[in-house]
Amino acid sequence: MDSADLLVRSLGECRIDSPLGGLVTRRGTTEHYVDETDRVLLDDTLALLAGRTGEPPSFEPGGPRRQIFFDPSKIRVGIVTCGGLCPGLNDVIRGLVLELTSHYGVRRIVGFRNGYRGLVARHGHDVVELNPFVVDHINEHGGTILGTSRGNQDPAEIVDCLDQLGINILFVIGGDGSMRGAQRIAAEITSRDRRIAVVGVPKTIDNDIPFIGHSFGFQTAFGKATESIRAAHTEATAQPGGIGLVQLMGRHSGFIACYAALANNDADYVLIPEVPADVEAFLPHLRRRVRERGHALVVVAEGAGQDYLAADGTDASGNKRLGDFGVYLRRRILDDFAAAGEEANLKYIDPSYVIRSVPANPYDSVYCLRLAQAAVHAAMAGRTEMVVGTWRNRFVHVPIPLAVATRNQVDPNGDLWMSVLEATGQPAEFTEIPHRAAA
């Protein structure tokens, strides 16, 4: 990867003085406007930098610019939420509206209903006029006031809608599939030689979008998941041969399972997609644990163990359908204990959508607001085909092609997985019986 991969497209030269002049003031030698020459380094260690030649790759920092591209008094802004629910969606919507109106003076903002469908005329959805009164207190509720949907729509029809409504900026709040859709919309806009900014606020409770630090709603989701782990542990310790089995969201990335297990710190095993599950070797370990300690707690991500399952087809977003590993593992555990003549009282808990439909916690609420502010600053400066995120504790602009090119996953050789192994006492591979202090 080089600097060219991190460049963000611009609609043109910024020639309009920012209306934030009265708000952004000098404090000592620090100025709150972003210097156009400032960059945030991609690499953070000497070892990584040492192997590079030329200018090290870096991100464009987020934040307000002294000069902006759009005249706030003449533009119309659109907001759309796409894909699955996530804690904080309403916080982002509210943050966008408040930043646009209160600080930039934008007065014409609309919300598109039910995801990208709302931008396609043949679906017949009306738009929602958004202002500070409409979004007041929506951050106290889960879900999204705009509604959402999955599935691709024709980018040509979407740009037709943007043209018809006179939209100058489109904010897309969604996951990797939604961002690929935003990329296609931006390409269609470019092919028509229009000056419409497309800026994304990436959303995924799985935390699987790369180069954004972490995704909003993730902390709320794994925090809510700890309630299920705590309940499973209570059930497991209350009876002989007690086994708590909790399945959490995480199609291809096991971050929720890892963080929820660490936060609770009672799990004996954590199984994630990034580390191949050897069920045949796992079961003897589990029986040994229950014999020695009287109970066990197992946490699995939904995408783990797919090699044992047969699932075909894709969902409306084009994602491969997964088999239900939690249900499969429950059956295998019960069958294995029965075959060995050992008692197993298993309680299976799958909170599923419960962890994504709740309101954002205070940390995520703050993060959502700051992401929204950064997105508005970027769009008003004419940046397009990009998402906002954090890198090295700075808000940055990430090109959409880079954000959707790979997937953020737990590194089996990294610090996070090492912490999980230390906390659970499970082996890196199921080749030896784990030993852990009595719990």
C-alpha positions as CSV (number, residue, x, y, z in Angstrom):
1,M,0.0,0.0,0.0
2,D,1.3,3.5,-0.8
3,S,0.1,7.1,-0.5
4,A,-2.0,7.0,-3.7
5,D,-4.2,4.3,-2.2
6,L,-5.1,6.7,0.7
7,L,-6.0,9.8,-1.4
8,V,-9.5,11.1,-1.1
9,R,-11.3,12.5,-4.1
10,S,-12.3,16.2,-4.1
11,L,-15.0,17.9,-6.1
12,G,-12.9,20.9,-6.7
13,E,-11.2,23.9,-5.1
14,C,-12.5,25.3,-1.9
15,R,-13.1,29.0,-2.3
16,I,-15.8,29.8,0.2
17,D,-15.0,31.0,3.7
18,S,-16.2,28.6,6.4
19,P,-19.1,29.9,8.5
20,L,-17.3,28.4,11.5
21,G,-15.0,31.4,11.8
22,G,-16.7,32.7,15.0
23,L,-16.6,29.2,16.5
24,V,-13.1,28.1,15.6
25,T,-10.6,30.3,17.4
26,R,-6.9,30.3,18.2
27,R,-5.9,28.8,21.5
28,G,-2.2,29.5,22.1
29,T,-0.4,28.1,19.0
30,T,-3.2,25.6,18.2
31,E,-5.7,26.3,15.5
32,H,-8.8,24.2,15.2
33,Y,-9.0,24.4,11.4
34,V,-7.3,21.5,9.8
35,D,-4.1,22.4,8.0
36,E,-4.3,21.1,4.4
37,T,-0.8,19.8,4.6
38,D,-1.4,17.8,7.8
39,R,-1.4,14.0,7.5
40,V,-2.0,11.0,9.8
41,L,0.6,8.2,9.3
42,L,-0.7,4.8,8.5
43,D,2.1,3.0,10.2
44,D,2.9,3.5,13.9
45,T,6.1,1.5,14.4
46,L,9.7,2.0,13.2
47,A,9.8,-1.6,11.9
48,L,7.0,-0.9,9.5
49,L,8.4,2.5,8.4
50,A,11.9,1.1,7.9
51,G,10.9,-1.1,5.1
52,R,9.3,1.7,3.0
53,T,10.9,4.0,0.5
54,G,9.7,7.5,-0.4
55,E,6.9,9.3,1.4
56,P,5.2,7.0,4.0
57,P,1.5,6.4,3.4
58,S,-0.9,8.6,5.4
59,F,-4.5,9.6,5.8
60,E,-6.1,13.0,5.3
61,P,-7.2,14.2,8.8
62,G,-10.8,15.0,9.5
63,G,-12.1,18.3,10.9
64,P,-13.2,21.7,9.8
65,R,-11.5,23.5,6.9
66,R,-10.9,27.3,6.6
67,Q,-12.3,27.2,3.1
68,I,-15.2,25.0,2.0
69,F,-16.6,23.9,-1.4
70,F,-20.3,24.2,-1.0
71,D,-22.3,27.4,-0.2
72,P,-24.4,26.3,2.8
73,S,-27.3,28.7,1.8
74,K,-27.7,27.1,-1.6
75,I,-27.4,23.3,-1.0
76,R,-29.7,20.5,-0.2
77,V,-28.5,17.5,1.8
78,G,-29.8,13.9,1.9
79,I,-29.3,11.2,4.6
80,V,-29.9,7.5,4.2
81,T,-29.5,4.5,6.6
82,C,-28.9,1.1,5.0
83,G,-28.4,-2.6,6.1
84,G,-29.0,-4.1,9.5
85,L,-29.7,-2.1,12.7
86,C,-26.9,-0.9,14.9
87,P,-26.9,1.0,18.2
88,G,-26.3,4.7,17.4
89,L,-28.0,5.1,14.0
90,N,-30.3,7.8,15.4
91,D,-27.4,9.5,17.1
92,V,-25.6,9.8,13.8
93,I,-28.7,11.2,12.0
94,R,-29.2,13.7,14.8
95,G,-25.5,14.7,14.8
96,L,-25.5,15.3,11.0
97,V,-28.7,17.4,11.2
98,L,-27.4,19.5,14.2
99,E,-24.0,20.1,12.7
100,L,-25.4,21.1,9.3
101,T,-28.0,23.5,10.7
102,S,-26.4,24.9,13.8
103,H,-22.9,25.5,12.5
104,Y,-23.0,25.6,8.7
105,G,-26.5,27.1,8.4
106,V,-27.8,24.5,6.0
107,R,-31.6,24.6,6.0
108,R,-32.7,22.0,3.5
109,I,-32.1,18.4,4.7
110,V,-34.1,15.4,3.7
111,G,-34.0,11.8,4.9
112,F,-34.7,8.9,2.6
113,R,-36.9,6.1,3.9
114,N,-36.0,2.4,4.0
115,G,-32.4,2.4,2.8
116,Y,-31.5,2.8,-0.9
117,R,-35.1,1.9,-1.8
118,G,-36.0,5.4,-0.7
119,L,-33.9,6.8,-3.5
120,V,-35.6,4.8,-6.2
121,A,-38.8,6.5,-7.5
122,R,-40.6,3.2,-8.5
123,H,-40.6,2.1,-4.8
124,G,-42.9,5.1,-4.0
125,H,-41.3,6.2,-0.7
126,D,-41.7,9.8,0.3
127,V,-38.8,11.8,1.9
128,V,-38.6,13.1,5.4
129,E,-37.8,16.8,6.0
130,L,-35.2,16.9,8.7
131,N,-34.5,19.7,11.2
132,P,-33.5,20.0,14.8
133,F,-37.1,19.6,16.0
134,V,-37.7,16.4,14.1
135,V,-34.5,14.8,15.4
136,D,-34.9,16.0,19.0
137,H,-34.4,13.1,21.4
138,I,-34.2,10.4,18.7
139,N,-30.8,9.4,20.1
140,E,-32.6,8.0,23.2
141,H,-34.1,5.2,21.0
142,G,-32.6,2.2,19.1
143,G,-33.2,1.6,15.4
144,T,-33.4,4.4,12.9
145,I,-36.2,6.9,12.3
146,L,-35.6,6.6,8.6
147,G,-36.0,2.9,8.4
148,T,-33.6,0.6,6.5
149,S,-33.5,-2.2,4.0
150,R,-31.0,-4.6,2.4
151,G,-30.3,-5.2,-1.3
152,N,-28.8,-3.4,-4.2
153,Q,-30.5,-0.8,-6.2
154,D,-29.7,0.7,-9.6
155,P,-27.2,3.5,-9.1
156,A,-28.6,5.3,-12.2
157,E,-32.1,5.4,-10.7
158,I,-30.6,6.7,-7.4
159,V,-28.7,9.5,-9.2
160,D,-31.8,10.4,-11.1
161,C,-33.5,10.9,-7.7
162,L,-30.6,13.0,-6.5
163,D,-30.8,15.2,-9.6
164,Q,-34.6,15.5,-9.4
165,L,-34.4,16.6,-5.7
166,G,-31.4,18.9,-6.2
167,I,-29.3,17.0,-3.7
168,N,-25.7,18.3,-3.4
169,I,-24.5,16.0,-0.5
170,L,-25.6,12.4,0.3
171,F,-24.6,10.9,3.6
172,V,-24.8,7.1,3.6
173,I,-24.8,5.3,7.0
174,G,-24.2,1.7,6.5
175,G,-21.9,-1.3,6.4
176,D,-19.5,-2.6,3.8
177,G,-22.3,-3.6,1.3
178,S,-23.9,-0.1,1.7
179,M,-20.5,1.5,1.1
180,R,-20.0,-0.6,-2.1
181,G,-23.4,0.8,-3.1
182,A,-22.2,4.4,-2.3
183,Q,-19.1,3.7,-4.4
184,R,-21.3,2.8,-7.4
185,I,-23.4,5.9,-6.8
186,A,-20.3,8.1,-6.7
187,A,-19.1,6.5,-10.0
188,E,-22.5,7.2,-11.6
189,I,-22.3,10.8,-10.4
190,T,-18.8,11.1,-11.9
191,S,-20.0,9.7,-15.2
192,R,-22.6,12.4,-15.5
193,D,-20.1,15.1,-14.5
194,R,-22.2,16.2,-11.5
195,R,-20.8,17.9,-8.4
196,I,-22.5,15.7,-5.7
197,A,-20.5,14.6,-2.6
198,V,-21.1,11.1,-1.3
199,V,-19.8,10.6,2.3
200,G,-20.2,7.5,4.3
201,V,-20.4,6.9,8.1
202,P,-19.5,3.2,8.4
203,K,-21.8,1.0,10.5
204,T,-21.2,-2.5,11.6
205,I,-21.6,-4.0,15.1
206,D,-19.2,-6.8,13.9
207,N,-16.4,-4.2,13.8
208,D,-15.3,-5.7,10.5
209,I,-14.6,-2.6,8.4
210,P,-10.9,-1.9,8.2
211,F,-9.0,1.4,8.6
212,I,-11.6,3.1,10.8
213,G,-10.3,2.3,14.2
214,H,-13.6,0.8,15.4
215,S,-17.2,1.1,14.3
216,F,-19.9,2.9,16.2
217,G,-22.3,0.7,18.1
218,F,-19.7,-2.0,18.6
219,Q,-19.1,-1.1,22.3
220,T,-22.8,-1.0,23.0
221,A,-23.4,-4.3,21.3
222,F,-20.7,-6.3,23.1
223,G,-21.7,-4.6,26.4
224,K,-25.3,-5.8,25.9
225,A,-23.9,-9.3,25.0
226,T,-22.2,-9.6,28.4
227,E,-25.7,-9.9,30.0
228,S,-26.2,-13.1,28.1
229,I,-22.8,-14.4,29.1
230,R,-23.5,-13.6,32.7
231,A,-26.8,-15.4,32.6
232,A,-25.3,-18.4,31.0
233,H,-22.6,-18.5,33.7
234,T,-25.2,-18.3,36.4
235,E,-27.2,-21.2,34.9
236,A,-24.0,-23.3,34.4
237,T,-22.9,-22.9,38.0
238,A,-26.3,-23.7,39.5
239,Q,-26.5,-27.4,38.6
240,P,-24.3,-30.5,38.2
241,G,-22.7,-30.8,34.8
242,G,-23.8,-27.3,34.0
243,I,-22.8,-25.9,30.6
244,G,-23.6,-22.4,29.4
245,L,-23.4,-22.0,25.6
246,V,-23.8,-18.4,24.2
247,Q,-23.8,-17.6,20.5
248,L,-23.1,-14.0,19.5
249,M,-23.1,-12.1,16.2
250,G,-20.0,-12.1,14.2
251,R,-20.2,-13.5,10.6
252,H,-16.6,-13.3,9.7
253,S,-15.1,-11.4,12.6
254,G,-15.1,-12.5,16.2
255,F,-14.7,-9.2,17.9
256,I,-18.0,-9.2,19.8
257,A,-17.4,-12.7,21.1
258,C,-13.8,-11.7,22.2
259,Y,-14.7,-8.4,23.8
260,A,-17.8,-9.7,25.5
261,A,-16.0,-12.7,26.9
262,L,-13.1,-10.5,28.2
263,A,-15.5,-8.0,29.8
264,N,-17.3,-10.8,31.6
265,N,-14.1,-12.9,32.2
266,D,-15.9,-16.1,33.1
267,A,-15.7,-17.9,29.7
268,D,-13.7,-21.1,29.5
269,Y,-13.8,-21.3,25.7
270,V,-14.2,-18.7,22.9
271,L,-14.6,-19.9,19.3
272,I,-14.4,-17.4,16.5
273,P,-14.3,-17.6,12.7
274,E,-10.7,-16.5,12.5
275,V,-9.4,-19.6,14.4
276,P,-10.6,-22.9,12.8
277,A,-12.8,-24.8,15.2
278,D,-11.8,-28.5,15.7
279,V,-15.0,-29.8,17.3
280,E,-13.7,-33.3,17.6
281,A,-10.7,-32.1,19.7
282,F,-12.8,-29.6,21.6
283,L,-15.3,-32.0,23.0
284,P,-12.9,-34.0,25.2
285,H,-11.5,-30.8,26.6
286,L,-15.0,-29.6,27.5
287,R,-15.8,-32.9,29.3
288,R,-12.5,-32.7,31.2
289,R,-13.3,-29.2,32.3
290,V,-16.8,-30.1,33.5
291,R,-15.6,-33.2,35.3
292,E,-12.9,-31.2,37.1
293,R,-14.7,-27.9,37.9
294,G,-18.4,-29.0,37.7
295,H,-19.4,-26.5,35.0
296,A,-18.2,-24.7,31.8
297,L,-19.0,-21.6,29.8
298,V,-18.6,-21.5,26.0
299,V,-18.9,-18.4,23.9
300,V,-19.1,-18.7,20.1
301,A,-19.3,-16.3,17.2
302,E,-22.0,-17.2,14.7
303,G,-19.5,-17.5,11.9
304,A,-17.3,-20.1,13.7
305,G,-17.3,-23.7,12.7
306,Q,-18.8,-23.2,9.2
307,D,-16.8,-26.2,7.9
308,Y,-19.1,-28.4,9.8
309,L,-22.2,-27.0,8.3
310,A,-23.9,-27.0,4.9
311,A,-25.4,-23.6,4.0
312,D,-26.1,-22.4,0.5
313,G,-27.1,-19.1,-1.1
314,T,-26.8,-15.5,-0.2
315,D,-29.0,-12.9,1.6
316,A,-30.4,-9.7,0.1
317,S,-27.1,-7.9,0.7
318,G,-25.1,-10.6,-1.2
319,N,-23.7,-12.1,2.0
320,K,-23.2,-15.8,2.1
321,R,-25.7,-17.5,4.3
322,L,-24.3,-19.1,7.4
323,G,-25.2,-22.4,9.1
324,D,-26.3,-22.2,12.7
325,F,-23.1,-23.3,14.5
326,G,-24.5,-22.7,18.0
327,V,-27.3,-25.1,17.5
328,Y,-24.9,-27.6,15.9
329,L,-22.5,-27.4,18.8
330,R,-25.3,-27.8,21.3
331,R,-26.3,-31.1,19.7
332,R,-22.7,-32.3,19.5
333,I,-22.0,-31.5,23.1
334,L,-25.1,-33.3,24.4
335,D,-24.5,-36.3,22.2
336,D,-20.8,-36.5,23.2
337,F,-21.6,-36.3,27.0
338,A,-24.4,-38.9,26.6
339,A,-22.1,-41.3,24.7
340,A,-19.5,-40.9,27.5
341,G,-22.1,-41.5,30.2
342,E,-21.5,-38.1,31.7
343,E,-24.1,-35.6,32.9
344,A,-24.7,-32.4,31.0
345,N,-27.2,-29.7,31.8
346,L,-26.8,-27.3,28.9
347,K,-28.4,-23.9,28.6
348,Y,-28.1,-22.3,25.2
349,I,-28.6,-18.6,24.8
350,D,-28.6,-16.6,21.6
351,P,-29.4,-12.9,22.1
352,S,-29.2,-12.4,18.4
353,Y,-30.8,-9.1,17.4
354,V,-31.2,-7.9,21.0
355,I,-27.7,-6.6,21.1
356,R,-28.1,-4.5,18.0
357,S,-31.5,-2.9,18.5
358,V,-30.8,-1.1,21.8
359,P,-29.9,2.6,22.1
360,A,-26.3,3.6,22.1
361,N,-24.4,3.7,25.4
362,P,-22.8,7.0,26.4
363,Y,-19.5,6.2,24.8
364,D,-21.0,5.3,21.5
365,S,-23.3,8.4,21.6
366,V,-20.3,10.6,21.9
367,Y,-18.5,8.7,19.1
368,C,-21.5,8.9,16.8
369,L,-21.8,12.6,17.3
370,R,-18.1,13.2,16.6
371,L,-18.3,10.9,13.5
372,A,-21.3,12.9,12.3
373,Q,-19.4,16.2,12.8
374,A,-16.4,14.9,10.9
375,A,-18.6,13.7,8.1
376,V,-20.2,17.1,7.7
377,H,-16.8,18.9,7.7
378,A,-15.6,16.5,5.0
379,A,-18.7,16.9,2.8
380,M,-18.8,20.7,3.1
381,A,-15.1,20.8,1.9
382,G,-16.1,18.9,-1.2
383,R,-14.7,15.5,-0.3
384,T,-16.4,12.5,-1.8
385,E,-16.4,8.7,-2.2
386,M,-15.0,8.4,1.3
387,V,-15.9,7.4,4.9
388,V,-15.0,8.9,8.2
389,G,-13.2,6.9,10.9
390,T,-10.5,7.2,13.5
391,W,-6.8,6.3,13.1
392,R,-4.1,6.9,15.8
393,N,-6.7,8.7,17.8
394,R,-7.4,11.2,15.0
395,F,-10.5,11.4,12.8
396,V,-9.5,10.7,9.2
397,H,-10.9,10.4,5.7
398,V,-10.7,6.9,4.2
399,P,-11.4,6.3,0.5
400,I,-14.4,4.0,0.1
401,P,-12.4,1.6,-2.2
402,L,-9.9,1.0,0.6
403,A,-12.6,0.6,3.3
404,V,-14.3,-2.2,1.3
405,A,-11.3,-3.9,-0.2
406,T,-10.6,-6.1,2.9
407,R,-12.2,-7.1,6.2
408,N,-11.1,-6.3,9.7
409,Q,-10.7,-9.5,11.6
410,V,-9.2,-10.8,14.9
411,D,-5.5,-11.6,14.3
412,P,-4.9,-15.1,15.7
413,N,-1.3,-14.0,16.4
414,G,-2.3,-10.6,17.8
415,D,-2.7,-9.1,21.3
416,L,-6.5,-9.4,21.4
417,W,-6.5,-13.1,20.8
418,M,-3.6,-13.6,23.2
419,S,-5.7,-11.8,25.9
420,V,-8.6,-14.2,25.2
421,L,-6.4,-17.2,25.5
422,E,-5.0,-15.9,28.8
423,A,-8.5,-15.1,30.2
424,T,-10.1,-18.4,29.2
425,G,-7.2,-20.7,29.8
426,Q,-8.0,-22.5,26.5
427,P,-5.1,-23.7,24.4
428,A,-4.2,-22.0,21.2
429,E,-4.9,-25.4,19.6
430,F,-6.9,-28.2,21.1
431,T,-3.9,-30.5,21.5
432,E,-3.5,-30.4,25.3
433,I,-5.8,-30.2,28.2
434,P,-6.1,-26.6,29.5
435,H,-5.4,-25.8,33.1
436,R,-7.1,-22.9,34.8
437,A,-7.5,-21.8,38.4
438,A,-10.8,-22.9,39.9
439,A,-13.7,-20.6,39.3
